[in-house]
Amino acid sequence: MIDVLKKYKLNKDTWLEQLAIKIFNDIFELTKDKKGVSRETYGEGETQAINYFIRLARDFGFHVEVDPAANVFFSLKPIKNSRYILTGSHMDSVPMGGNFDGLAGVAAGFLILIYIKKNNINLSVPLKVLALRGEESAWYGRNYIGSKCIFGLIGNDDLNSSHRTNGKKLLTAMKECGVDLDKIRASKCLIDKDNIDVFIELHIEQGPILVDRGWPAAIVTGIRGNNRHHNIICRGSAGHSGTIPRYLRKDAVFAAAELITRMDDHWNTIQQHGGDLVLTSGIFQTDSSHHAMSRIPGEVYFSFESRSQDSATLDALEALLKSECKTIERERGVKFEFDNVIKSYPAELDDGIIKKLLDASTSLNLPSASLPSGAGHDAAIFANSGVKTGMIFVRNDKGSHNPDETMETQDFITALSILKKFIIDYEKTKSV
């Protein structure tokens, strides 16, 4: 172990911080793009980042296990037919995104493995670290691919989804990465989930709350689910902008804009009554080959996403969306065409694990801070599959899913210390 630390030229007193910085810098250099990083789901950047950890694991003498979905598990030694603690996150990023989204959770678990080995700590429940494939929906319109594969939740529609730009099928990309598609199509768990005592995901916060409150880290209480429409089409009638009066127009842009405004009114009402909800229409466009200053748009293409910690709220929003479309169709003479909604269900994290994570934070003289997650995470798949699950957020400035993610090393070490204490003291939490 000492020889390995010397190989990486790490100071014996500050090796943890130095190695964390090295990991983040090295993977940034491997996967950098014109801006930020691009670690494509089942693509080159994601594979390069995973292979970096595999090489590092071999240097430290860790056991490496690749599952049929090409997710990778790291441990001090093989763990067979035994319960274990699992921690980790995803290795992909959005196109030209930030370096810490997902990567922070894998790096944290890996560093804890090194810490345990270096200090000869004998865990009564062993630790596995998981590097997951394909959490981001930005590439194939499907999220949580690696974790869904683990629990047998991937279907043919997912496998046949197309790449955002080149049309490649997800199943082709997966096969190129060594995935056993026959086992994935069998829709069976790739692991014995009863052996996972607990799954903890450390992740950057992708919003501004920790920065605003001055907290370096916080414990997550729950994860919002979402309903997503990637492509809704509003069809009206194209025409000359100067010759058609309002009452005879079938303007697709005005109709779609009215729909979004009506949904915003519903959002405001639900929030005023204490409901949890966020709505977004991140894609909104006319056909660039047709649009012109003097042309009434005949078609508009847009996305619509709702997120909430409450499944009933999501279902109600979906019904309201369809109802408002019917009203606008009658009033404006247009027609809305919907794709199939893609659902990700909200997740409740384990109350006992939340408490023990908060206790670990307090014992380290850190704030006993908690908040819900607005973004989705692989932890939701584990929780909804019956695994006791917890999450730790790390403060991250300037948002996420952009090149400007700014996670300070000391904040990362603070969150890592909470996770480390939880793992080392785990037998005290087992009875919760």
Contacts in CASP RR format, 6 or more apart in sequence:
PFRMAT RR
TARGET T0000
AUTHOR 0000-0000-0000
METHOD contacts of the structure
MODEL  1
MIDVLKKYKLNKDTWLEQLAIKIFNDIFELTKDKKGVSRETYGEGETQAI
NYFIRLARDFGFHVEVDPAANVFFSLKPIKNSRYILTGSHMDSVPMGGNF
DGLAGVAAGFLILIYIKKNNINLSVPLKVLALRGEESAWYGRNYIGSKCI
FGLIGNDDLNSSHRTNGKKLLTAMKECGVDLDKIRASKCLIDKDNIDVFI
ELHIEQGPILVDRGWPAAIVTGIRGNNRHHNIICRGSAGHSGTIPRYLRK
DAVFAAAELITRMDDHWNTIQQHGGDLVLTSGIFQTDSSHHAMSRIPGEV
YFSFESRSQDSATLDALEALLKSECKTIERERGVKFEFDNVIKSYPAELD
DGIIKKLLDASTSLNLPSASLPSGAGHDAAIFANSGVKTGMIFVRNDKGS
HNPDETMETQDFITALSILKKFIIDYEKTKSV
1 60 0 8 1.000
1 117 0 8 1.000
1 118 0 8 1.000
4 59 0 8 1.000
4 60 0 8 1.000
5 12 0 8 1.000
5 15 0 8 1.000
5 118 0 8 1.000
7 59 0 8 1.000
8 18 0 8 1.000
8 19 0 8 1.000
8 22 0 8 1.000
10 18 0 8 1.000
10 19 0 8 1.000
10 22 0 8 1.000
11 18 0 8 1.000
16 111 0 8 1.000
16 115 0 8 1.000
16 413 0 8 1.000
16 416 0 8 1.000
17 409 0 8 1.000
17 410 0 8 1.000
17 413 0 8 1.000
19 111 0 8 1.000
19 114 0 8 1.000
20 107 0 8 1.000
20 111 0 8 1.000
20 409 0 8 1.000
20 412 0 8 1.000
20 413 0 8 1.000
20 416 0 8 1.000
21 409 0 8 1.000
23 52 0 8 1.000
23 56 0 8 1.000
23 107 0 8 1.000
23 110 0 8 1.000
23 111 0 8 1.000
24 99 0 8 1.000
24 100 0 8 1.000
24 103 0 8 1.000
24 107 0 8 1.000
26 52 0 8 1.000
27 37 0 8 1.000
27 48 0 8 1.000
27 49 0 8 1.000
27 52 0 8 1.000
27 99 0 8 1.000
27 103 0 8 1.000
28 36 0 8 1.000
28 37 0 8 1.000
28 99 0 8 1.000
30 45 0 8 1.000
30 48 0 8 1.000
30 49 0 8 1.000
30 52 0 8 1.000
31 37 0 8 1.000
31 38 0 8 1.000
31 39 0 8 1.000
31 45 0 8 1.000
31 48 0 8 1.000
31 49 0 8 1.000
31 93 0 8 1.000
31 99 0 8 1.000
33 95 0 8 1.000
33 96 0 8 1.000
33 97 0 8 1.000
34 96 0 8 1.000
35 96 0 8 1.000
35 97 0 8 1.000
35 403 0 8 1.000
36 96 0 8 1.000
36 97 0 8 1.000
36 98 0 8 1.000
36 99 0 8 1.000
36 403 0 8 1.000
37 93 0 8 1.000
37 96 0 8 1.000
37 97 0 8 1.000
37 98 0 8 1.000
37 99 0 8 1.000
37 403 0 8 1.000
38 45 0 8 1.000
38 93 0 8 1.000
38 95 0 8 1.000
38 96 0 8 1.000
38 97 0 8 1.000
39 45 0 8 1.000
39 46 0 8 1.000
39 48 0 8 1.000
39 49 0 8 1.000
39 91 0 8 1.000
39 92 0 8 1.000
39 93 0 8 1.000
40 46 0 8 1.000
40 92 0 8 1.000
40 95 0 8 1.000
40 139 0 8 1.000
41 92 0 8 1.000
41 133 0 8 1.000
41 134 0 8 1.000
41 135 0 8 1.000
41 136 0 8 1.000
41 138 0 8 1.000
41 139 0 8 1.000
41 140 0 8 1.000
41 145 0 8 1.000
41 170 0 8 1.000
41 173 0 8 1.000
42 70 0 8 1.000
42 133 0 8 1.000
42 134 0 8 1.000
42 145 0 8 1.000
42 170 0 8 1.000
42 173 0 8 1.000
42 174 0 8 1.000
42 176 0 8 1.000
42 177 0 8 1.000
42 179 0 8 1.000
43 173 0 8 1.000
43 176 0 8 1.000
43 177 0 8 1.000
46 91 0 8 1.000
46 92 0 8 1.000
46 93 0 8 1.000
46 133 0 8 1.000
46 134 0 8 1.000
47 177 0 8 1.000
49 91 0 8 1.000
49 103 0 8 1.000
50 72 0 8 1.000
50 91 0 8 1.000
50 131 0 8 1.000
50 133 0 8 1.000
53 72 0 8 1.000
53 74 0 8 1.000
53 106 0 8 1.000
53 110 0 8 1.000
53 131 0 8 1.000
54 64 0 8 1.000
54 72 0 8 1.000
56 110 0 8 1.000
57 63 0 8 1.000
57 64 0 8 1.000
57 74 0 8 1.000
57 110 0 8 1.000
58 64 0 8 1.000
60 113 0 8 1.000
60 114 0 8 1.000
60 117 0 8 1.000
62 74 0 8 1.000
62 75 0 8 1.000
62 76 0 8 1.000
62 113 0 8 1.000
63 74 0 8 1.000
63 75 0 8 1.000
63 76 0 8 1.000
63 77 0 8 1.000
63 78 0 8 1.000
63 79 0 8 1.000
64 72 0 8 1.000
64 73 0 8 1.000
64 74 0 8 1.000
65 72 0 8 1.000
65 73 0 8 1.000
65 74 0 8 1.000
65 75 0 8 1.000
65 78 0 8 1.000
66 72 0 8 1.000
66 73 0 8 1.000
67 73 0 8 1.000
67 149 0 8 1.000
67 150 0 8 1.000
67 190 0 8 1.000
67 191 0 8 1.000
68 149 0 8 1.000
68 179 0 8 1.000
68 180 0 8 1.000
68 183 0 8 1.000
68 184 0 8 1.000
68 190 0 8 1.000
69 133 0 8 1.000
69 145 0 8 1.000
69 146 0 8 1.000
69 149 0 8 1.000
69 150 0 8 1.000
69 174 0 8 1.000
69 179 0 8 1.000
69 180 0 8 1.000
69 184 0 8 1.000
69 190 0 8 1.000
70 133 0 8 1.000
70 174 0 8 1.000
70 177 0 8 1.000
70 178 0 8 1.000
70 179 0 8 1.000
71 130 0 8 1.000
71 131 0 8 1.000
71 132 0 8 1.000
71 133 0 8 1.000
71 146 0 8 1.000
71 147 0 8 1.000
71 149 0 8 1.000
71 150 0 8 1.000
72 130 0 8 1.000
72 131 0 8 1.000
73 128 0 8 1.000
73 129 0 8 1.000
73 130 0 8 1.000
73 131 0 8 1.000
74 110 0 8 1.000
74 113 0 8 1.000
74 128 0 8 1.000
74 129 0 8 1.000
74 130 0 8 1.000
74 131 0 8 1.000
75 84 0 8 1.000
75 113 0 8 1.000
75 126 0 8 1.000
75 127 0 8 1.000
75 128 0 8 1.000
75 129 0 8 1.000
76 113 0 8 1.000
76 116 0 8 1.000
76 117 0 8 1.000
76 126 0 8 1.000
76 127 0 8 1.000
77 126 0 8 1.000
79 126 0 8 1.000
79 128 0 8 1.000
81 192 0 8 1.000
81 195 0 8 1.000
82 126 0 8 1.000
82 195 0 8 1.000
83 125 0 8 1.000
83 194 0 8 1.000
83 195 0 8 1.000
83 196 0 8 1.000
83 197 0 8 1.000
84 125 0 8 1.000
84 126 0 8 1.000
84 127 0 8 1.000
84 128 0 8 1.000
84 195 0 8 1.000
84 196 0 8 1.000
84 197 0 8 1.000
85 123 0 8 1.000
85 125 0 8 1.000
85 126 0 8 1.000
85 127 0 8 1.000
85 128 0 8 1.000
85 197 0 8 1.000
85 198 0 8 1.000
85 200 0 8 1.000
85 423 0 8 1.000
85 426 0 8 1.000
86 127 0 8 1.000
86 128 0 8 1.000
86 129 0 8 1.000
86 130 0 8 1.000
86 196 0 8 1.000
86 198 0 8 1.000
86 199 0 8 1.000
86 200 0 8 1.000
87 105 0 8 1.000
87 108 0 8 1.000
87 109 0 8 1.000
87 112 0 8 1.000
87 127 0 8 1.000
87 128 0 8 1.000
87 129 0 8 1.000
87 130 0 8 1.000
87 199 0 8 1.000
87 200 0 8 1.000
87 201 0 8 1.000
87 202 0 8 1.000
87 419 0 8 1.000
87 423 0 8 1.000
88 105 0 8 1.000
88 106 0 8 1.000
88 108 0 8 1.000
88 109 0 8 1.000
88 129 0 8 1.000
88 130 0 8 1.000
88 131 0 8 1.000
88 132 0 8 1.000
88 200 0 8 1.000
88 201 0 8 1.000
88 202 0 8 1.000
89 102 0 8 1.000
89 103 0 8 1.000
89 104 0 8 1.000
89 105 0 8 1.000
89 106 0 8 1.000
89 130 0 8 1.000
89 131 0 8 1.000
89 132 0 8 1.000
89 135 0 8 1.000
89 201 0 8 1.000
89 202 0 8 1.000
89 203 0 8 1.000
89 377 0 8 1.000
89 378 0 8 1.000
90 102 0 8 1.000
90 106 0 8 1.000
90 131 0 8 1.000
90 132 0 8 1.000
90 133 0 8 1.000
90 134 0 8 1.000
90 135 0 8 1.000
90 136 0 8 1.000
90 146 0 8 1.000
90 147 0 8 1.000
90 378 0 8 1.000
91 102 0 8 1.000
91 103 0 8 1.000
91 106 0 8 1.000
91 131 0 8 1.000
91 132 0 8 1.000
91 133 0 8 1.000
91 134 0 8 1.000
92 133 0 8 1.000
92 134 0 8 1.000
92 135 0 8 1.000
92 136 0 8 1.000
92 139 0 8 1.000
93 99 0 8 1.000
93 101 0 8 1.000
93 102 0 8 1.000
93 103 0 8 1.000
93 136 0 8 1.000
94 101 0 8 1.000
94 136 0 8 1.000
94 138 0 8 1.000
94 401 0 8 1.000
95 138 0 8 1.000
95 139 0 8 1.000
95 164 0 8 1.000
96 402 0 8 1.000
96 403 0 8 1.000
97 401 0 8 1.000
97 402 0 8 1.000
97 403 0 8 1.000
97 405 0 8 1.000
98 400 0 8 1.000
98 401 0 8 1.000
98 402 0 8 1.000
98 403 0 8 1.000
98 404 0 8 1.000
98 405 0 8 1.000
99 405 0 8 1.000
100 204 0 8 1.000
100 394 0 8 1.000
100 396 0 8 1.000
100 405 0 8 1.000
100 407 0 8 1.000
100 412 0 8 1.000
101 203 0 8 1.000
101 204 0 8 1.000
101 206 0 8 1.000
101 400 0 8 1.000
101 401 0 8 1.000
101 405 0 8 1.000
102 135 0 8 1.000
102 203 0 8 1.000
102 204 0 8 1.000
104 202 0 8 1.000
104 203 0 8 1.000
104 204 0 8 1.000
104 394 0 8 1.000
104 407 0 8 1.000
104 412 0 8 1.000
105 201 0 8 1.000
105 202 0 8 1.000
105 203 0 8 1.000
106 129 0 8 1.000
106 130 0 8 1.000
106 131 0 8 1.000
107 412 0 8 1.000
108 202 0 8 1.000
108 412 0 8 1.000
108 415 0 8 1.000
108 416 0 8 1.000
108 419 0 8 1.000
109 127 0 8 1.000
109 129 0 8 1.000
109 202 0 8 1.000
109 416 0 8 1.000
109 419 0 8 1.000
110 129 0 8 1.000
111 416 0 8 1.000
112 127 0 8 1.000
112 129 0 8 1.000
112 416 0 8 1.000
112 419 0 8 1.000
112 420 0 8 1.000
112 423 0 8 1.000
113 127 0 8 1.000
113 129 0 8 1.000
115 121 0 8 1.000
115 420 0 8 1.000
116 123 0 8 1.000
116 127 0 8 1.000
116 424 0 8 1.000
121 424 0 8 1.000
123 423 0 8 1.000
123 424 0 8 1.000
123 426 0 8 1.000
124 426 0 8 1.000
124 427 0 8 1.000
125 197 0 8 1.000
125 426 0 8 1.000
125 427 0 8 1.000
125 430 0 8 1.000
127 423 0 8 1.000
132 146 0 8 1.000
132 147 0 8 1.000
132 378 0 8 1.000
133 145 0 8 1.000
133 146 0 8 1.000
133 149 0 8 1.000
133 177 0 8 1.000
134 143 0 8 1.000
134 144 0 8 1.000
134 145 0 8 1.000
134 146 0 8 1.000
135 143 0 8 1.000
135 144 0 8 1.000
135 145 0 8 1.000
135 146 0 8 1.000
135 147 0 8 1.000
135 377 0 8 1.000
135 378 0 8 1.000
136 143 0 8 1.000
137 143 0 8 1.000
137 228 0 8 1.000
138 164 0 8 1.000
138 401 0 8 1.000
139 163 0 8 1.000
139 164 0 8 1.000
140 161 0 8 1.000
140 162 0 8 1.000
140 163 0 8 1.000
140 164 0 8 1.000
140 170 0 8 1.000
140 173 0 8 1.000
141 161 0 8 1.000
141 164 0 8 1.000
141 230 0 8 1.000
141 342 0 8 1.000
142 158 0 8 1.000
142 161 0 8 1.000
142 170 0 8 1.000
142 342 0 8 1.000
143 344 0 8 1.000
143 376 0 8 1.000
144 344 0 8 1.000
144 378 0 8 1.000
144 380 0 8 1.000
144 381 0 8 1.000
145 154 0 8 1.000
145 158 0 8 1.000
145 170 0 8 1.000
146 378 0 8 1.000
147 378 0 8 1.000
147 381 0 8 1.000
147 382 0 8 1.000
148 154 0 8 1.000
148 158 0 8 1.000
148 381 0 8 1.000
149 179 0 8 1.000
149 184 0 8 1.000
149 190 0 8 1.000
150 189 0 8 1.000
150 190 0 8 1.000
150 191 0 8 1.000
150 381 0 8 1.000
151 189 0 8 1.000
151 190 0 8 1.000
151 193 0 8 1.000
151 381 0 8 1.000
151 385 0 8 1.000
152 184 0 8 1.000
152 186 0 8 1.000
152 187 0 8 1.000
152 188 0 8 1.000
152 189 0 8 1.000
152 190 0 8 1.000
153 187 0 8 1.000
153 381 0 8 1.000
153 385 0 8 1.000
154 184 0 8 1.000
154 187 0 8 1.000
155 185 0 8 1.000
155 187 0 8 1.000
156 185 0 8 1.000
157 340 0 8 1.000
158 170 0 8 1.000
159 169 0 8 1.000
159 170 0 8 1.000
159 171 0 8 1.000
159 174 0 8 1.000
159 181 0 8 1.000
159 184 0 8 1.000
159 185 0 8 1.000
160 169 0 8 1.000
160 170 0 8 1.000
160 171 0 8 1.000
161 169 0 8 1.000
161 170 0 8 1.000
162 168 0 8 1.000
162 169 0 8 1.000
162 170 0 8 1.000
163 169 0 8 1.000
163 170 0 8 1.000
163 173 0 8 1.000
171 181 0 8 1.000
174 181 0 8 1.000
174 184 0 8 1.000
175 181 0 8 1.000
183 190 0 8 1.000
193 385 0 8 1.000
193 386 0 8 1.000
193 387 0 8 1.000
196 382 0 8 1.000
196 387 0 8 1.000
197 388 0 8 1.000
197 426 0 8 1.000
197 430 0 8 1.000
198 350 0 8 1.000
198 353 0 8 1.000
198 387 0 8 1.000
198 388 0 8 1.000
198 389 0 8 1.000
198 390 0 8 1.000
198 426 0 8 1.000
198 429 0 8 1.000
199 379 0 8 1.000
199 382 0 8 1.000
199 383 0 8 1.000
199 387 0 8 1.000
199 388 0 8 1.000
199 389 0 8 1.000
199 390 0 8 1.000
200 353 0 8 1.000
200 357 0 8 1.000
200 389 0 8 1.000
200 390 0 8 1.000
200 391 0 8 1.000
200 392 0 8 1.000
200 419 0 8 1.000
200 422 0 8 1.000
200 423 0 8 1.000
201 377 0 8 1.000
201 378 0 8 1.000
201 379 0 8 1.000
201 382 0 8 1.000
201 389 0 8 1.000
201 390 0 8 1.000
201 391 0 8 1.000
201 392 0 8 1.000
202 391 0 8 1.000
202 392 0 8 1.000
202 394 0 8 1.000
202 415 0 8 1.000
202 416 0 8 1.000
202 419 0 8 1.000
203 377 0 8 1.000
203 379 0 8 1.000
203 391 0 8 1.000
203 392 0 8 1.000
203 393 0 8 1.000
203 394 0 8 1.000
204 393 0 8 1.000
204 394 0 8 1.000
204 395 0 8 1.000
204 396 0 8 1.000
204 400 0 8 1.000
204 405 0 8 1.000
204 407 0 8 1.000
205 218 0 8 1.000
205 371 0 8 1.000
205 373 0 8 1.000
205 393 0 8 1.000
205 394 0 8 1.000
205 395 0 8 1.000
205 396 0 8 1.000
205 400 0 8 1.000
206 374 0 8 1.000
206 375 0 8 1.000
206 396 0 8 1.000
206 399 0 8 1.000
206 400 0 8 1.000
206 401 0 8 1.000
207 374 0 8 1.000
207 375 0 8 1.000
207 396 0 8 1.000
207 399 0 8 1.000
207 400 0 8 1.000
208 399 0 8 1.000
209 215 0 8 1.000
209 218 0 8 1.000
209 371 0 8 1.000
210 216 0 8 1.000
210 217 0 8 1.000
210 218 0 8 1.000
210 369 0 8 1.000
210 371 0 8 1.000
210 393 0 8 1.000
210 394 0 8 1.000
210 395 0 8 1.000
210 396 0 8 1.000
211 395 0 8 1.000
211 396 0 8 1.000
211 397 0 8 1.000
213 369 0 8 1.000
214 395 0 8 1.000
215 367 0 8 1.000
215 369 0 8 1.000
215 395 0 8 1.000
216 366 0 8 1.000
216 394 0 8 1.000
216 395 0 8 1.000
216 410 0 8 1.000
216 411 0 8 1.000
216 414 0 8 1.000
216 415 0 8 1.000
217 361 0 8 1.000
217 366 0 8 1.000
217 369 0 8 1.000
217 392 0 8 1.000
217 393 0 8 1.000
217 394 0 8 1.000
217 395 0 8 1.000
217 411 0 8 1.000
217 414 0 8 1.000
217 415 0 8 1.000
217 418 0 8 1.000
218 367 0 8 1.000
218 369 0 8 1.000
218 370 0 8 1.000
218 371 0 8 1.000
218 392 0 8 1.000
218 393 0 8 1.000
219 354 0 8 1.000
219 357 0 8 1.000
219 358 0 8 1.000
219 361 0 8 1.000
219 369 0 8 1.000
219 370 0 8 1.000
219 390 0 8 1.000
219 391 0 8 1.000
219 392 0 8 1.000
219 393 0 8 1.000
219 418 0 8 1.000
220 349 0 8 1.000
220 354 0 8 1.000
220 370 0 8 1.000
220 371 0 8 1.000
220 372 0 8 1.000
220 373 0 8 1.000
220 379 0 8 1.000
220 390 0 8 1.000
220 391 0 8 1.000
220 392 0 8 1.000
220 393 0 8 1.000
221 349 0 8 1.000
221 354 0 8 1.000
221 370 0 8 1.000
221 371 0 8 1.000
221 372 0 8 1.000
222 309 0 8 1.000
222 346 0 8 1.000
222 347 0 8 1.000
222 348 0 8 1.000
222 349 0 8 1.000
222 372 0 8 1.000
222 373 0 8 1.000
222 391 0 8 1.000
223 309 0 8 1.000
223 346 0 8 1.000
223 347 0 8 1.000
223 349 0 8 1.000
223 372 0 8 1.000
223 373 0 8 1.000
223 374 0 8 1.000
223 375 0 8 1.000
223 376 0 8 1.000
223 377 0 8 1.000
223 379 0 8 1.000
223 380 0 8 1.000
223 383 0 8 1.000
223 391 0 8 1.000
224 276 0 8 1.000
224 278 0 8 1.000
224 307 0 8 1.000
224 308 0 8 1.000
224 309 0 8 1.000
224 346 0 8 1.000
224 372 0 8 1.000
224 373 0 8 1.000
224 374 0 8 1.000
224 375 0 8 1.000
224 376 0 8 1.000
225 307 0 8 1.000
225 308 0 8 1.000
225 309 0 8 1.000
225 311 0 8 1.000
225 314 0 8 1.000
225 343 0 8 1.000
225 344 0 8 1.000
225 345 0 8 1.000
225 346 0 8 1.000
225 347 0 8 1.000
225 376 0 8 1.000
225 380 0 8 1.000
226 305 0 8 1.000
226 306 0 8 1.000
226 307 0 8 1.000
226 308 0 8 1.000
226 314 0 8 1.000
226 343 0 8 1.000
226 344 0 8 1.000
226 376 0 8 1.000
227 305 0 8 1.000
227 306 0 8 1.000
227 314 0 8 1.000
227 317 0 8 1.000
227 318 0 8 1.000
227 341 0 8 1.000
227 342 0 8 1.000
227 343 0 8 1.000
228 303 0 8 1.000
228 304 0 8 1.000
228 305 0 8 1.000
228 341 0 8 1.000
228 342 0 8 1.000
228 343 0 8 1.000
228 344 0 8 1.000
229 303 0 8 1.000
229 304 0 8 1.000
229 305 0 8 1.000
229 338 0 8 1.000
229 339 0 8 1.000
229 341 0 8 1.000
229 342 0 8 1.000
230 283 0 8 1.000
230 303 0 8 1.000
230 339 0 8 1.000
230 342 0 8 1.000
231 283 0 8 1.000
231 301 0 8 1.000
231 302 0 8 1.000
231 303 0 8 1.000
231 339 0 8 1.000
232 301 0 8 1.000
232 302 0 8 1.000
232 303 0 8 1.000
232 304 0 8 1.000
232 336 0 8 1.000
232 337 0 8 1.000
232 338 0 8 1.000
232 339 0 8 1.000
233 299 0 8 1.000
233 300 0 8 1.000
233 301 0 8 1.000
233 336 0 8 1.000
233 337 0 8 1.000
234 252 0 8 1.000
234 255 0 8 1.000
234 256 0 8 1.000
234 259 0 8 1.000
234 299 0 8 1.000
234 300 0 8 1.000
234 302 0 8 1.000
234 334 0 8 1.000
234 335 0 8 1.000
234 336 0 8 1.000
234 337 0 8 1.000
235 252 0 8 1.000
235 298 0 8 1.000
235 299 0 8 1.000
235 334 0 8 1.000
235 335 0 8 1.000
235 336 0 8 1.000
235 337 0 8 1.000
236 250 0 8 1.000
236 251 0 8 1.000
236 252 0 8 1.000
236 255 0 8 1.000
236 297 0 8 1.000
236 298 0 8 1.000
236 299 0 8 1.000
236 333 0 8 1.000
236 334 0 8 1.000
236 335 0 8 1.000
237 249 0 8 1.000
237 250 0 8 1.000
237 296 0 8 1.000
237 298 0 8 1.000
238 290 0 8 1.000
238 295 0 8 1.000
238 296 0 8 1.000
238 297 0 8 1.000
238 298 0 8 1.000
239 295 0 8 1.000
239 296 0 8 1.000
239 298 0 8 1.000
240 294 0 8 1.000
240 295 0 8 1.000
240 296 0 8 1.000
241 293 0 8 1.000
241 294 0 8 1.000
241 295 0 8 1.000
241 296 0 8 1.000
242 294 0 8 1.000
244 296 0 8 1.000
249 296 0 8 1.000
249 332 0 8 1.000
250 296 0 8 1.000
250 298 0 8 1.000
250 332 0 8 1.000
250 333 0 8 1.000
250 334 0 8 1.000
251 296 0 8 1.000
251 297 0 8 1.000
251 298 0 8 1.000
251 332 0 8 1.000
251 334 0 8 1.000
252 286 0 8 1.000
252 297 0 8 1.000
252 298 0 8 1.000
252 299 0 8 1.000
252 300 0 8 1.000
252 334 0 8 1.000
253 286 0 8 1.000
253 297 0 8 1.000
253 300 0 8 1.000
254 332 0 8 1.000
255 300 0 8 1.000
255 328 0 8 1.000
255 329 0 8 1.000
255 332 0 8 1.000
255 333 0 8 1.000
255 334 0 8 1.000
256 284 0 8 1.000
256 300 0 8 1.000
256 302 0 8 1.000
258 328 0 8 1.000
258 332 0 8 1.000
259 321 0 8 1.000
259 324 0 8 1.000
259 325 0 8 1.000
259 328 0 8 1.000
259 336 0 8 1.000
260 281 0 8 1.000
260 284 0 8 1.000
260 302 0 8 1.000
262 324 0 8 1.000
262 328 0 8 1.000
263 279 0 8 1.000
263 304 0 8 1.000
263 317 0 8 1.000
263 320 0 8 1.000
263 321 0 8 1.000
263 324 0 8 1.000
264 279 0 8 1.000
266 317 0 8 1.000
266 320 0 8 1.000
267 277 0 8 1.000
267 278 0 8 1.000
267 279 0 8 1.000
270 277 0 8 1.000
270 313 0 8 1.000
271 277 0 8 1.000
275 308 0 8 1.000
275 310 0 8 1.000
275 313 0 8 1.000
276 308 0 8 1.000
276 309 0 8 1.000
276 310 0 8 1.000
276 313 0 8 1.000
276 372 0 8 1.000
277 306 0 8 1.000
277 307 0 8 1.000
277 308 0 8 1.000
277 313 0 8 1.000
277 317 0 8 1.000
278 306 0 8 1.000
278 307 0 8 1.000
278 308 0 8 1.000
278 374 0 8 1.000
279 304 0 8 1.000
279 305 0 8 1.000
279 306 0 8 1.000
279 307 0 8 1.000
279 317 0 8 1.000
280 303 0 8 1.000
280 304 0 8 1.000
280 305 0 8 1.000
280 307 0 8 1.000
281 302 0 8 1.000
281 303 0 8 1.000
281 304 0 8 1.000
281 305 0 8 1.000
282 302 0 8 1.000
282 303 0 8 1.000
282 305 0 8 1.000
283 301 0 8 1.000
283 302 0 8 1.000
283 303 0 8 1.000
284 300 0 8 1.000
284 301 0 8 1.000
284 302 0 8 1.000
284 303 0 8 1.000
285 300 0 8 1.000
285 301 0 8 1.000
285 302 0 8 1.000
286 297 0 8 1.000
286 298 0 8 1.000
286 299 0 8 1.000
286 300 0 8 1.000
286 301 0 8 1.000
287 299 0 8 1.000
287 301 0 8 1.000
290 297 0 8 1.000
290 298 0 8 1.000
290 299 0 8 1.000
291 297 0 8 1.000
304 321 0 8 1.000
306 313 0 8 1.000
306 314 0 8 1.000
306 317 0 8 1.000
306 318 0 8 1.000
306 321 0 8 1.000
307 314 0 8 1.000
307 374 0 8 1.000
308 314 0 8 1.000
308 317 0 8 1.000
308 346 0 8 1.000
309 346 0 8 1.000
309 372 0 8 1.000
310 346 0 8 1.000
311 345 0 8 1.000
311 346 0 8 1.000
314 343 0 8 1.000
314 346 0 8 1.000
318 341 0 8 1.000
322 338 0 8 1.000
325 336 0 8 1.000
328 334 0 8 1.000
328 336 0 8 1.000
329 335 0 8 1.000
329 336 0 8 1.000
344 376 0 8 1.000
344 380 0 8 1.000
345 380 0 8 1.000
345 384 0 8 1.000
346 380 0 8 1.000
347 379 0 8 1.000
347 380 0 8 1.000
347 381 0 8 1.000
347 383 0 8 1.000
347 384 0 8 1.000
347 389 0 8 1.000
348 383 0 8 1.000
349 379 0 8 1.000
349 383 0 8 1.000
349 389 0 8 1.000
349 390 0 8 1.000
349 391 0 8 1.000
350 383 0 8 1.000
350 388 0 8 1.000
350 389 0 8 1.000
350 390 0 8 1.000
350 432 0 8 1.000
352 429 0 8 1.000
352 432 0 8 1.000
353 388 0 8 1.000
353 389 0 8 1.000
353 390 0 8 1.000
353 429 0 8 1.000
353 432 0 8 1.000
354 370 0 8 1.000
354 390 0 8 1.000
355 432 0 8 1.000
356 422 0 8 1.000
356 428 0 8 1.000
356 429 0 8 1.000
356 432 0 8 1.000
357 390 0 8 1.000
357 392 0 8 1.000
357 418 0 8 1.000
357 422 0 8 1.000
358 368 0 8 1.000
358 370 0 8 1.000
360 418 0 8 1.000
360 421 0 8 1.000
360 422 0 8 1.000
360 425 0 8 1.000
361 367 0 8 1.000
361 368 0 8 1.000
361 369 0 8 1.000
361 418 0 8 1.000
362 368 0 8 1.000
363 421 0 8 1.000
364 414 0 8 1.000
364 417 0 8 1.000
364 418 0 8 1.000
364 421 0 8 1.000
366 414 0 8 1.000
366 418 0 8 1.000
371 393 0 8 1.000
373 391 0 8 1.000
373 393 0 8 1.000
375 400 0 8 1.000
377 391 0 8 1.000
379 389 0 8 1.000
379 390 0 8 1.000
379 391 0 8 1.000
382 389 0 8 1.000
383 389 0 8 1.000
383 390 0 8 1.000
392 415 0 8 1.000
392 418 0 8 1.000
392 419 0 8 1.000
393 415 0 8 1.000
394 407 0 8 1.000
394 411 0 8 1.000
394 412 0 8 1.000
394 414 0 8 1.000
394 415 0 8 1.000
395 407 0 8 1.000
395 408 0 8 1.000
395 411 0 8 1.000
396 405 0 8 1.000
396 406 0 8 1.000
396 407 0 8 1.000
396 411 0 8 1.000
397 405 0 8 1.000
397 406 0 8 1.000
397 407 0 8 1.000
397 408 0 8 1.000
398 404 0 8 1.000
398 405 0 8 1.000
398 406 0 8 1.000
399 405 0 8 1.000
422 429 0 8 1.000
END
